C-alpha cells in the first residue's frame, strides 16, 4: 500500500498554522497539548514535528475526545501514528455468518441488532446480544458480564471471536472475545484487513474512531511527507521499507505480509533509537570522565579470599576478573552484575569494595531499604571480622577494617558519628540507604560505589553518589547489582550503557527448593501441617502477605491479620514474629535479630524481606495471595529459603479464582527454579514496558518491539548504532538522525539535554 495521498492539500500540516510554541492545559487532571505547532519548514515532517502537533488538530477531536485520548497516552500526532493496532481481522477471506461452520473458531464482524438481559438462579446475570451481517444473524451470550449491556448497544459494529455453537437451531457464541469497532455498518470494511486498536471503555475509545483519525493524520502528513533519517544504504542493506510506507501499512495493510514488513521497519526504528541513546551516552561518558586506577592484586585481597568458607564458583571468579580489569584503568568502571537468587553477588561486590580499601580509598554500598541495608551491614561485618587493613600512618602497620552504617532512621548521635567517619576516612566501607545521597554526606576519598537492586534508584540518584564522592573530580568506579535476571535480548537493550557480568551458577551447599502451588482449603490445611512439622523439627518459616493492614479495595491477606490468625490457629503455641515497613527501625532490626538467632519460629512479613535476607535455618516460605505477585518477586521471595544444607520448600497459596495470567505465572514457578528461564516467561507475559520502567524512563520506549521475540532486530540495531556513532559519541555525520535522537532522549528523560 502506498502512503495515503492528500485529497485536500490545503489541509496538510503547514508551517505557521499554529502558535510558535506548544502549551499545555489541564483537562480534568490530564495534561494534554493544545495549539502545538509544526516547525517553520517545508521539508518532510520529522518525528519531533509530529510530536509537536496536538491531536486536537484532527477533525472530530474536540475537548472531550482529546481528554479521552490523553488517558491512553495519545496527545500528539506522533502518539497517534504510533498507537499501533493490537491485532488484525483479515476480512479478505472472511466468511459471512451464514457460512460459519458449527464447531469452528472464527471472528465475526457484524452490527448489533438487539440486546437483552435477565437474572439467572443464584443471582448471575445473562446478557444476550443478536448481531447480524449481510449473511445472517448470530447470538452471543455473556454470563456474569452485566456491563456488556452498556458496551454492546444497538447500532454498534463489533468483532466477536469465539466458537460457533448450535443452540436450538441458531448459531451462538458463549462469552466470545469482543472488540467494539464503532458506530456504523459492518460492510464499511468488507474485503479489507481491519486493524483492531487498544480500546478503553472508560475513556470511550473505539477502533473505528482511531482508524478514522489515523487515516486523516496520514492524509495530511502526505502533503509534506514523513522524514526518514536512517541512511538509505543501511535501510536497504537490511531489506527495510521506508518509514512513511511502514507507518501507512502498519495501520491499513494490503496484506499480512505487508503488515509484517511494516512491523520490521518500525521495530528496528524503536530499537535503533534506544541503542543510539545508550551508546552515545556511554561513549560521551568514556570520553569525558576520568577515574582512579587501582591495583587489584595484593596481600590484603588474598587474605580476604583465604577467609572465605567455600571456594568461589567459576562465574564469581569471572565476574571478579572483569572488575579487576575495569578498575585497573583510568576509565571509570560502569558494570552491571546480574545474578540469580543465591548466586553469590554479595561476595563479588565485597571484592570490589575491598580493592578500594586496599588502595587507600573508601567504598560505599547503597541499598534501597533499611532492612536490606542492615542485612548487608550484618553480613559484611561477619565476613570482615578480624580482617586488618594496611595502615598508612604506620609503616608496615595494620589496623582493623572499619565498617559504617548510615540510614534514614539512624539517631542524631549515630548520624553525626557516621558523617565524621565518612568525611575523615575513618570509615573504610559505608553501607547505607538513600541517606547516603544527601548533600551533608561527604567522603574523604570514595573510589568504588556498589548499588544493590539498582532498578529502585534513578539514574540521577546514582550519579549524585558518584559525583559527591571526591573533590578532585575523579569519578568513582560503579558496580550496579540486580537479583532479577533478565533475558539476553533485554540486557542488550535495557542495559546497553553498561558492561554486564552474569552469575549463572550457585555456590556449593545450596539445595533445590521444592515449590508447590496450593489451591483450596484442603491443600492449605495440609500445608500448615507441613509447616508446623518443619518448625518442630528445629527449622524456621517465613509467611509473606501483600499488605500490612486490611484493605477495603483488595481481597488479600494482611500481615497483621495473618499474624493474629496463625498465633491463634495453625501455629498456636509457636513463636511468631511480625515484620513490615511501617515498624520503627529499632523494632525491625530487633525482630530480624530474633529470627536470625532462632528466637522466633516463624516470621510473618510483607515483601520487605524480598531481597538480601539470609537465614540458613529458614527452610519454609509461604506466600499468601501469591497470584497477586509477579514472577520476579515470587522468585526473589522463594530465594530467602534453601540457603543452608537442609531441604527447603516454598508454598504459593493462590486466591480462589486466579486470572489466567496468574495461573501461568504460578505454573512456571512450580516447574522451574531457573531465574533466567523464568525471566523469559515473565517478559513474554508482562511485555517490555516494565523493564524500561525499572530504568526510570519517562515513557515506554518500545511500543511495538518485543525483546522476547526480536533478537534479530536487537542485534541489527546494536550493530547499526556502532557503525553510525563516532568514537566521541556524536552523530555529526548524520544530523537528521542526531536531531531525532535528541528529541527521543528528551522524551525518555526530560533532563537529558541539560546533562548532555
KEZABA-163657 format. One line per field, with one value per residue (C-alpha): residue in three letters; x negated, y, z. Coordinates in steps of 0.25 Angstrom, whole numbers, always signed. Each point is the difference from the previous one (the first is absolute). Example, Ala and Ser with C-alpha at 12.3 -4.5 7.8 and 13.67 -1.06 7.14 Angstrom:
! KEZABA-163657
code	c(ALA|SER)
X	c(-49|-6)
Y	c(-18|+14)
Z	c(+31|-2)
***
This chain:
! KEZABA-163657
code	c(UNK|UNK|UNK|UNK|UNK|UNK|UNK|UNK|UNK|UNK|UNK|UNK|UNK|UNK|UNK|UNK|UNK|UNK|UNK|UNK|UNK|UNK|UNK|UNK|UNK|UNK|UNK|UNK|UNK|UNK|UNK|UNK|UNK|UNK|UNK|UNK|UNK|UNK|UNK|UNK|UNK|UNK|UNK|UNK|UNK|UNK|UNK|UNK|UNK|UNK|UNK|UNK|UNK|UNK|UNK|UNK|UNK|UNK|UNK|UNK|UNK|UNK|UNK|UNK|UNK|UNK|UNK|UNK|UNK|UNK|UNK|UNK|UNK|UNK|UNK|UNK|UNK|UNK|UNK|UNK|UNK|UNK|UNK|UNK|UNK|UNK|UNK|UNK|UNK|UNK|UNK|UNK|UNK|UNK|UNK|UNK|UNK|UNK|UNK|UNK|UNK|UNK|UNK|UNK|UNK|UNK|UNK|UNK|UNK|UNK|UNK|UNK|UNK|UNK|UNK|UNK|UNK|UNK|UNK|UNK|UNK|UNK|UNK|UNK|UNK|UNK|UNK|UNK|UNK|UNK|UNK|UNK|UNK|UNK|UNK|UNK|UNK|UNK|UNK|UNK|UNK|UNK|UNK|UNK|UNK|UNK|UNK|UNK|UNK|UNK|UNK|UNK|UNK|UNK|UNK|UNK|UNK|UNK|UNK|UNK|UNK|UNK|UNK|UNK|UNK|UNK|UNK|UNK|UNK|UNK|UNK|UNK|UNK|UNK|UNK|UNK|UNK|UNK|UNK|UNK|UNK|UNK|UNK|UNK|UNK|UNK|UNK|UNK|UNK|UNK|UNK|UNK|UNK|UNK|UNK|UNK|UNK|UNK|UNK|UNK|UNK|UNK|UNK|UNK|UNK|UNK|UNK|UNK|UNK|UNK|UNK|UNK|UNK|UNK|UNK|UNK|UNK|UNK|UNK|UNK|UNK|UNK|UNK|UNK|UNK|UNK|UNK|UNK|UNK|UNK|UNK|UNK|UNK|UNK|UNK|UNK|UNK|UNK|UNK|UNK|UNK|UNK|UNK|UNK|UNK|UNK|UNK|UNK|UNK|UNK|UNK|UNK|UNK|UNK|UNK|UNK|UNK|UNK|UNK|UNK|UNK|UNK|UNK|UNK|UNK|UNK|UNK|UNK|UNK|UNK|UNK|UNK|UNK|UNK|UNK|UNK|UNK|UNK|UNK|UNK|UNK|UNK|UNK|UNK|UNK|UNK|UNK|UNK|UNK|UNK|UNK|UNK|UNK|UNK|UNK|UNK|UNK|UNK|UNK|UNK|UNK|UNK|UNK|UNK|UNK|UNK|UNK|UNK|UNK|UNK|UNK|UNK|UNK|UNK|UNK|UNK|UNK|UNK|UNK|UNK|UNK|UNK|UNK|UNK|UNK|UNK|UNK|UNK|UNK|UNK|UNK|UNK|UNK|UNK|UNK|UNK|UNK|UNK|UNK|UNK|UNK|UNK|UNK|UNK|UNK|UNK|UNK|UNK|UNK|UNK|UNK|UNK|UNK|UNK|UNK|UNK|UNK|UNK|UNK|UNK|UNK|UNK|UNK|UNK|UNK|UNK|UNK|UNK|UNK|UNK|UNK|UNK|UNK|UNK|UNK|UNK|UNK|UNK|UNK|UNK|UNK|UNK|UNK|UNK|UNK|UNK|UNK|UNK|UNK|UNK|UNK|UNK|UNK|UNK|UNK|UNK|UNK|UNK|UNK|UNK|UNK|UNK|UNK|UNK|UNK|UNK|UNK|UNK|UNK|UNK|UNK|UNK|UNK|UNK|UNK|UNK|UNK|UNK|UNK|UNK|UNK|UNK|UNK|UNK|UNK|UNK|UNK|UNK|UNK|UNK|UNK|UNK|UNK|UNK|UNK|UNK|UNK|UNK|UNK|UNK|UNK|UNK|UNK|UNK|UNK|UNK|UNK|UNK|UNK|UNK|UNK|UNK|UNK|UNK|UNK|UNK|UNK|UNK|UNK|UNK|UNK|UNK|UNK|UNK|UNK|UNK|UNK|UNK|UNK|UNK|UNK|UNK|UNK|UNK|UNK|UNK|UNK|UNK|UNK|UNK|UNK|UNK|UNK|UNK|UNK|UNK|UNK|UNK|UNK|UNK|UNK|UNK|UNK|UNK|UNK|UNK|UNK|UNK|UNK|UNK|UNK|UNK|UNK|UNK|UNK|UNK|UNK|UNK|UNK|UNK|UNK|UNK|UNK|UNK|UNK|UNK|UNK|UNK|UNK|UNK|UNK|UNK|UNK|UNK|UNK|UNK|UNK|UNK|UNK|UNK|UNK|UNK|UNK|UNK|UNK|UNK|UNK|UNK|UNK|UNK|UNK|UNK|UNK|UNK|UNK|UNK|UNK|UNK|UNK|UNK|UNK|UNK|UNK|UNK|UNK|UNK|UNK|UNK|UNK|UNK|UNK|UNK|UNK|UNK|UNK|UNK|UNK|UNK|UNK|UNK|UNK|UNK|UNK|UNK|UNK|UNK|UNK|UNK|UNK|UNK|UNK|UNK|UNK|UNK|UNK|UNK|UNK|UNK|UNK|UNK|UNK|UNK|UNK|UNK|UNK|UNK|UNK|UNK|UNK|UNK|UNK|UNK|UNK|UNK|UNK|UNK|UNK|UNK|UNK|UNK|UNK|UNK|UNK|UNK|UNK|UNK|UNK|UNK|UNK|UNK|UNK|UNK|UNK|UNK|UNK|UNK|UNK|UNK|UNK|UNK|UNK|UNK|UNK|UNK|UNK|UNK|UNK|UNK|UNK|UNK|UNK|UNK|UNK|UNK|UNK|UNK|UNK|UNK|UNK|UNK|UNK|UNK|UNK|UNK|UNK|UNK|UNK|UNK|UNK|UNK|UNK|UNK|UNK|UNK|UNK|UNK|UNK|UNK|UNK|UNK|UNK|UNK|UNK|UNK|UNK|UNK|UNK|UNK|UNK|UNK|UNK|UNK|UNK|UNK|UNK|UNK|UNK|UNK|UNK|UNK|UNK|UNK|UNK|UNK|UNK|UNK|UNK|UNK|UNK|UNK|UNK|UNK|UNK|UNK|UNK|UNK|UNK|UNK|UNK|UNK|UNK|UNK|UNK|UNK|UNK|UNK|UNK|UNK|UNK|UNK|UNK|UNK|UNK|UNK|UNK|UNK|UNK|UNK|UNK|UNK|UNK|UNK|UNK|UNK|UNK|UNK|UNK|UNK|UNK|UNK|UNK|UNK|UNK|UNK|UNK|UNK|UNK|UNK|UNK|UNK|UNK|UNK|UNK|UNK|UNK|UNK)
X	c(+0|-5|+1|+13|+1|+6|+14|-1|-14|+4|+3|-15|-9|-5|-10|+6|+14|-1|-7|-15|-1|+8|+7|+7|+14|+5|+13|+6|-14|-6|-11|+2|-6|+8|-3|-13|-8|-7|-14|-1|-5|+4|-7|+5|+5|-9|+5|-4|+10|+11|-2|+2|+14|+11|+10|+12|-5|+8|+14|+9|-9|+6|-2|+6|-7|-13|+2|+3|-12|-9|+5|-6|-13|+4|-3|-7|+1|-13|+7|+12|-8|-8|+13|-1|+11|-1|+5|+7|+12|-2|+13|-6|+3|+11|+13|+13|+8|+9|-13|-6|-1|+5|-12|-10|-7|+1|+1|+14|+1|+14|+10|+7|+15|+6|-5|+7|-3|+6|-3|-3|+1|-11|+0|-8|+4|+1|-2|+5|-5|+5|-10|+2|-7|+5|-1|+9|+1|-8|+3|-11|+3|-9|+1|-3|-4|+12|-9|+1|+14|-5|-12|+8|+10|+9|-6|-15|-9|-8|-10|+4|-10|+4|+5|+13|+10|+14|+10|+15|-3|-7|-15|-5|-14|-1|-9|-7|-12|+6|-6|+9|-3|+9|+14|+3|+2|-9|+0|-9|-13|+4|-11|-11|-9|+6|-9|+5|-6|-2|+13|+5|+14|-2|-6|+10|-11|+5|-7|+8|-3|-15|-1|+7|-9|-12|+4|+2|-13|-7|+7|-4|-14|-2|+1|-14|-4|-7|-15|-8|-14|-5|-11|+5|-12|+3|+15|-1|-11|+10|+11|+9|+11|+0|+6|+12|+3|-1|+9|+10|+0|+0|+14|+6|-8|+4|-5|-5|-14|+0|+4|-12|-9|+5|-2|-14|-3|+6|-5|-14|+2|+4|-12|-9|+4|-2|-14|-4|+3|-7|-12|-2|+2|-10|-11|+2|-2|-12|-6|+2|-1|-13|+0|-11|-9|+0|-10|+10|-11|-6|-2|+13|+9|-7|+2|+15|+2|-7|+10|+12|+8|+0|-6|+5|+8|-5|+10|-5|-14|+3|+8|-11|-10|+9|+0|-15|-2|+9|-6|-14|+3|+3|+13|+11|+6|+15|+4|+12|-1|+12|+3|+11|+4|-11|-11|-9|+0|-3|-14|-3|+5|-9|-12|+2|+2|-13|-8|+3|-4|-13|-4|+3|+14|+14|+11|+15|+12|+14|+12|+15|+6|-5|+3|-9|-11|+0|-1|-12|-6|+2|-5|-13|-3|+0|-9|-10|-1|-15|-5|-11|-3|-14|-2|-6|-3|-9|-10|+3|+11|+14|+14|+14|+8|+11|+15|+10|+16|+8|+15|+12|+3|-14|+1|-6|-12|-2|+2|-11|-10|+2|-1|-13|-6|+4|-6|-13|-2|+2|+10|-5|+13|+13|+13|+13|+13|+5|-6|-14|+5|+3|-9|-5|-7|-15|-10|-15|-4|+11|-5|+10|+15|+10|+15|+8|+14|-4|+14|+5|-9|+1|-12|-1|-1|-11|-7|+1|-7|-12|-1|+0|-11|-12|-6|-10|+11|-4|+12|+1|+2|+14|+6|+15|+6|+14|+5|+11|-6|+5|-2|-12|+8|+6|-14|-6|+11|+3|-14|-7|-8|-6|-10|+7|-5|+9|+0|+7|-5|+4|-11|-2|+10|+12|+12|+11|+13|+13|+11|+15|+12|+10|+15|+12|+2|-3|-14|-2|+3|-10|-10|+1|-2|-13|-5|+3|-8|-12|+0|+1|-12|-8|+1|+7|+10|+4|+14|+2|+12|+2|+6|-3|+14|+14|+4|+14|-3|-9|+4|-14|-5|-7|-12|+6|+13|-8|-9|+11|+7|-12|-3|+14|+1|-10|-13|+6|-10|-12|-8|+6|-6|+5|-8|+4|-5|+8|-6|-11|-14|-4|+12|-3|-15|+4|+10|-10|-11|+10|+3|-15|-3|+11|+9|+11|+6|+8|-1|+13|-5|+3|-9|-10|-7|-1|-15|-12|+5|-9|+4|-5|+9|+13|+5|+14|+6|+15|+5|+15|+8|-11|+8|-1|-16|-8|-10|-12|+5|+4|-13|-7|+9|-3|-15|+1|+0|-9|-12|-5|-3|+14|+11|+10|+14|+8|+15|+7|+14|+10|+13|+13|+1|-14|+0|-6|-13|-1|+2|-11|-10|+3|-2|-13|-5|+4|-7|-13|-10|-9|+1|-4|+10|+11|-5|+4|+14|+1|-4|+10|+11|-2|-6|-12|+6|-3|-15|-2|+8|-10|-11|+9|+4|+11|+8|-1|-11|+6|+14|-2|-13|+0|-13|+5|+1|-8|-14|-4|+4|-6|-14|+2|+3|-12|-9|+6|-2|-15|-1|+7|-6|-14|-10|+4|+14|+6|+8|-5|-1|+15|+6|+15|-2|-7|+12|+9|-8|-1|+15|+2|-10|+7|+14|-7|-7|+4|-13|-8|-3|-5|-10|-5)
Y	c(+0|+14|+11|+7|+11|+14|+2|+14|+5|+13|-9|-5|+4|+13|+9|+12|-7|+1|+8|+0|-8|-12|+3|-9|+0|-8|-8|-7|-3|-5|+9|+1|+8|+12|+8|-8|+5|-5|+5|+11|-9|-6|-13|-13|-1|-5|-8|+13|+8|-11|+0|+15|-1|-1|-12|+10|+6|-12|+1|-6|+1|+10|+3|-13|-9|+7|-3|-15|-1|+6|-11|-11|+8|+7|+15|+2|-4|-8|-7|-3|-6|-9|-4|-14|-10|-11|-10|-1|-7|-5|+3|-3|-15|+1|-8|+7|-5|-10|-7|-1|-15|-6|-3|+10|+11|+12|+15|+7|+14|+5|+10|-1|-2|-2|-1|-6|-6|-8|-5|-15|-9|+3|+15|-1|+9|-5|+11|-4|+7|-2|+4|+0|+2|-2|-15|-2|+1|-6|+1|+3|-3|+5|-6|+10|+11|+10|+11|-6|+6|+14|-3|-7|+10|-1|+5|-2|-8|-11|-11|-13|-11|-14|-14|-1|-9|-5|+5|-4|+1|+13|+4|+5|+3|+0|+10|+4|+10|+13|+12|+12|+6|+12|+5|-3|-11|-13|+1|+12|-8|-12|-7|+7|-3|+7|+6|-2|+10|+0|+5|+7|-1|+10|+10|-3|-4|-10|-5|+7|+13|-3|-5|+13|+9|-8|+1|+15|+2|-9|+8|+14|-5|-4|+14|+2|-15|-6|+1|-13|+3|-14|+0|-7|-9|-5|-2|-7|-9|-5|-1|+10|+8|+15|+7|+6|-13|-7|+9|-1|-15|-3|+7|-5|-11|-5|-14|-6|-1|+15|+1|-8|+8|+13|-6|-4|+14|+7|-10|+3|+15|-2|-9|+9|+13|-7|-6|+14|+7|-11|-1|+16|+1|-10|+5|+14|-4|-8|+12|+10|-8|-3|-10|-6|-12|-11|-11|-12|-11|+1|-6|+6|-5|-14|+0|+2|-11|-10|+3|-4|-12|-7|+1|+11|-5|+1|+11|+8|-1|+5|+12|+4|-1|+9|+10|-1|+4|+11|+7|-1|+11|+15|-3|-1|-14|+0|-14|-8|-13|-8|-13|-9|-1|-6|+1|+7|+14|+6|-7|+6|+14|-1|-4|+13|+9|-7|+4|+15|-2|-8|+13|+10|+4|-2|-9|+2|-10|+7|-9|+4|-3|+0|-14|-4|+10|-5|-15|+4|+7|-12|-10|+9|+1|-15|-2|+11|-2|-1|+5|+10|+12|+5|+13|+11|+8|-12|-6|-14|+1|-5|+4|-7|+3|+10|-1|+10|+0|+13|-1|+10|-6|+2|+8|+14|-5|-11|+9|+10|-11|-7|+14|+2|-14|+2|+14|-4|-13|-8|-8|-9|-6|+7|-7|+9|+3|+13|+7|-1|+9|+12|+12|-1|-13|+3|-11|+2|-9|-8|-9|-12|+1|-12|+2|-12|-3|+12|+1|+6|+12|+11|+3|+14|-7|-9|+12|+8|-10|-2|+15|+3|-9|+8|+14|-3|-2|-15|-9|-12|-14|-4|-14|-2|-13|-6|-14|+1|-8|+5|-6|+3|+8|+8|+3|+4|+10|+5|+0|+4|+10|-10|-11|-13|-11|-12|-10|-12|-10|-3|-1|-14|-4|+7|-10|-1|+6|-8|+10|-4|+8|-1|+1|-1|-2|-15|+2|+12|-8|-10|+10|+6|-14|-1|+14|-4|-13|+7|+10|-11|-6|+12|+8|+14|+5|+13|+4|+11|+9|+11|+11|+5|+2|-3|+7|+2|+0|-12|-14|-4|-5|+11|-3|+5|-9|-12|+1|+0|-11|-9|+2|-4|-11|-9|+6|+1|-2|+4|+13|+8|+14|+11|+9|+11|+13|+9|-6|+10|-4|-5|-9|-6|-2|-7|-9|-4|-2|-9|-8|-1|-5|-11|+7|+1|-13|+8|+14|+6|+11|+8|+1|+8|-14|-1|+1|-1|-8|-12|-9|-14|-7|+5|-11|+3|+12|+2|+11|+3|+6|-4|+3|+15|+0|+0|-11|+7|+4|-14|-6|+10|-4|-15|+3|+4|-15|-11|+8|-11|-15|-5|-2|+11|+3|+11|+1|+9|+2|+6|+6|-7|+5|+4|+6|-8|+8|-2|-15|+0|+7|-10|-11|+5|+2|-14|-6|+7|+7|+5|+16|+2|-10|+7|+13|-4|-4|+13|+8|-7|+2|+14|+7|+9|+13|-5|-2|+14|+5|-7|+9|+12|+4|+10|-7|-14|-1|-12|+1|-11|-7|-13|-3|-14|-2|+10|-4|+1|+15|+3|-5|+8|+12|-1|-3|+12|+9|-4|+4|+13|+6|+7|-4|+12|-3|+10|-2|+12|-8|-2|+13|-5|-12|+8|+9|-11|-7|+13|+1|-14|+0|+13|-8|-11|+9|+15|+3|-6|+12|+8|-12|-2)
Z	c(+0|-3|+10|-1|-10|+4|-5|+6|-1|+8|+12|+1|+12|-5|+8|+7|+2|+15|+11|+0|+13|+5|+13|+10|+6|+12|-5|+12|+6|-13|-7|-15|-10|-6|-12|-3|-12|-12|-2|-11|-10|-14|+0|+5|+14|+11|+12|+8|-8|+0|+15|+1|-8|+10|-3|+1|-14|-5|-4|+10|+12|+9|+14|+5|-10|+3|+14|-3|-9|+11|+9|-9|-2|-14|+1|-14|-14|+3|+11|-9|-11|+10|+7|-7|-3|+10|-10|-14|-5|-14|-8|-13|+2|+11|-1|+3|+12|-9|-4|+14|+3|+13|+9|-7|+7|-8|+0|-4|-3|+1|+4|+14|-3|+14|+15|+12|+13|+11|+14|+2|+12|+10|-3|-13|-12|-14|-11|-14|-13|-14|-11|-15|-13|-14|+1|+13|+15|+11|+15|+11|+14|+12|+14|+12|-9|+2|-5|-14|-1|+1|-9|-12|-3|-12|-13|+4|-8|+7|-2|+7|+1|+6|-3|-8|+7|-4|+10|-3|-15|+1|-1|+13|+7|+15|+7|-13|-1|-3|-8|-1|-14|+0|-4|-14|-10|+0|-15|+1|+1|-9|-8|+9|+11|+12|+10|+15|+9|+15|+6|+12|+5|+11|-10|-11|-10|-11|-12|-11|+6|+1|-14|-6|+8|-5|-14|+1|+6|-11|-11|+6|+2|-14|-4|+4|+2|+13|+1|+0|+7|-1|-11|-12|-1|+14|-3|-13|+5|+11|-10|+7|-5|+0|+13|-7|-7|+14|+7|-11|-1|+15|+2|-14|-6|-13|+4|+13|-7|-2|+15|+4|-9|+7|+14|-3|-4|+12|+9|-5|+2|+14|+4|-8|+7|+14|-4|-6|+13|+9|-9|-2|+15|+3|-10|+5|+14|-3|-8|+11|+14|+7|+10|+10|-4|+11|+2|+2|+4|+14|+14|+5|-10|+0|+15|-1|-11|+10|+10|-8|+5|-14|-14|-10|-11|-14|-3|+12|-4|-14|+6|+9|-11|-8|+12|+1|-14|+1|+12|-5|-10|+0|-6|+11|+1|-4|+2|+2|+9|-3|+7|+5|+14|+9|-11|+9|-5|+14|+0|-14|+5|+12|-8|-8|+13|+6|-12|+3|+15|-5|-8|+12|-5|+5|-5|+1|-1|-3|+3|-2|+13|+15|+2|-12|+4|+14|-5|-9|+12|+8|-11|-3|+15|+1|-13|+4|+15|+4|-14|+1|-9|-3|+8|-8|+13|+5|-10|-1|+11|-1|+6|+0|-12|+4|-5|+2|-2|-3|-2|+1|+14|+6|+12|+0|+8|-9|-12|+5|+3|-14|-7|+7|-3|-15|-1|+7|-7|+13|-6|-11|-5|+2|-1|-2|-6|-7|+12|-7|-11|+9|-2|+14|-3|-5|-2|+2|-12|-6|-11|-1|+0|+1|-3|+4|-6|-9|-7|+13|-2|-11|-9|+6|+14|-4|-6|+12|+9|-11|-1|+15|+3|-3|-1|-12|-10|-1|-2|+8|-6|+0|+1|+0|+4|-3|+5|-10|-12|-14|-14|-8|-10|+11|+6|-13|-2|+15|+5|-13|+7|+10|-1|+5|+9|+2|+12|-5|+10|+14|+11|+6|+11|-6|+0|-10|+5|-2|-5|+1|-4|+11|-5|+9|+15|+1|-6|+9|+12|-4|-3|+14|+6|-8|+4|+15|-1|-7|+12|+10|-7|+4|-12|-3|-10|-7|-3|-10|-2|-10|+10|+14|+4|-6|-13|-3|-15|-1|+5|+4|+14|+8|+9|+13|-2|-5|+12|+10|-8|+0|+15|+3|-10|-8|+7|+14|+11|-9|+0|-12|-3|-8|-10|-9|-6|+10|+12|+7|-5|+14|+0|-14|+4|+13|-7|-11|+11|+8|-13|-4|+14|+0|+11|-10|-7|-11|-5|-6|-10|-12|-12|+9|+1|-16|-1|+8|+12|+3|+11|-3|+10|-7|-9|-3|-8|+0|-10|+2|-11|-9|-12|+3|-1|-13|-4|+4|+13|+3|-4|+9|+12|-3|+0|+15|+3|-4|+5|+8|-1|+3|-10|-1|-5|-6|+0|-9|+5|-10|+2|-4|-15|-5|-14|-12|+0|+15|-2|-11|+10|+11|-9|-5|+14|+4|-12|+0|+10|-11|+1|-14|-6|+9|-5|-14|+4|+8|-12|-9|+10|+4|-12|-1|+6|+14|-3|-4|+12|+8|-7|+5|-15|-1|-11|-6|-10|-7|-5|-11|+2|+8|+8|+1|-15|-7|+3|-15|+0|+14|-6|-13|+8|+8|-12|-7|+12|+1|-15|+1|+12|+1|+10|+9|+0|-10|-13|-7|-13|+1|+4|-3|+9|+10|+2|+1|+11|+8|-1|+4|+11|+6|-1|+8|+10|+1|+6|-11|-8|+12|+3|-14)
***
